[in-house]
Amino acid sequence: MLYAIIGEDHPGSLQARLAARPAHLERLQALQAAGRLVLAGPCPAIDSPDPGPAGFSGSIIIAEFASLADARAWADADPYVVAGVYADVAVKPFNKVLPA
């Protein structure tokens, strides 16, 4: 099943995010290589594709996992969680409707 993983950044966590980004991307690339990643990306803190020092307000990942517990365990081990970037992480079942 698909799950949405929605991370909300702590204010002022841009430097920690940048430092943890290579490890974060490595895990996402592993999901992609396994054919389990639907989409992933950050949410800019301002209305701009490059928010500069304003940073990001969080991230969204939609990927396939065997269960909600597996998705939660994967999310809890994310380098952004370990580095203290995320203040909160929600993990929810997700039904993709479009595009088909």
N, C-alpha and C positions, 0 to 999 in steps of 0.2 A: 504494500500500500504506500501511497505518497504521504509525506508529512511536510508541513511548513514549519521551519525553524526561524523564529523572529527574535533577533538579538537587539536589545536597546543599549546604546553606549552610555557609559558614565560621562558627564560633562568633562571636558578637558582631557579626554583619554587618547587624543590623536597620536601622541608620540608612542604610547604603549601599543596602539593599533598598528602603526607603521613598523614597529620592531617585531611584532608577532605575525605580520602579514605573510612572510614567506612560508612559515609552518602552516598557517591557516589555508593558504592556497594549495599547498601540497596535499592536504587532506581532501580538499574539494576536487583536485585533479584525480585522486584515487577513486572517488565516487564516480567521476566522469568516465574514467577508464573502465570501470565496472558496468557502465551503462545505467547508473542509478541516479544521476544528477539531471534534474529538469532545468533548473536555473539557480543562479546565485549572484548576489551583488550587494553593494553597500547603498545606504540611503544618505545622500549628501545632507548636511545640516542646513544648507541654504539652497535656493533654487538655481543650481548651477551644476553641470556635469563635473566640474573641477572646483570643489569648494575651498581649496587652499587651506589657510589656517583655521577656517571655520570647522573643518573636519566633517565628521559623519555623525548621524544620530543613531545609526544601527545598521543591521544587515538582514537580508532575507535569503533563505535557502529553501528550495523545494527539492526533495530527493526521496528515493524509495528506500524503505527499511522493512524488515520482517515484522516489526511490531512497534507500537508506541514506546515501549520500554527500550527497545534498541535505538530508536531515534533519539530519545531522551539521553541515553548513555553516550551516544555519539556527540550530541550537542554539549553535554556536560564536560567532555574531554577536549572541546575545541580550544586551540591556543589563545583565542580572544578571551575565553572564560578564565583560563589559567593565568593570563597576563593582567586580568582585572579590567579589561576593556568594557565588557558587558556588565551593566547593572542588573539586567534581567534577561532571561531567555524563555520564550514561550515555545512549546512544541505542540502542534495540533495536527490531527489527521486532515488530509487535503484531497478533495476530489477535483481532478482536472476535467474541465468541460471543453474549453477552447484554448488554443486551436486543437482540432481533432487529430 
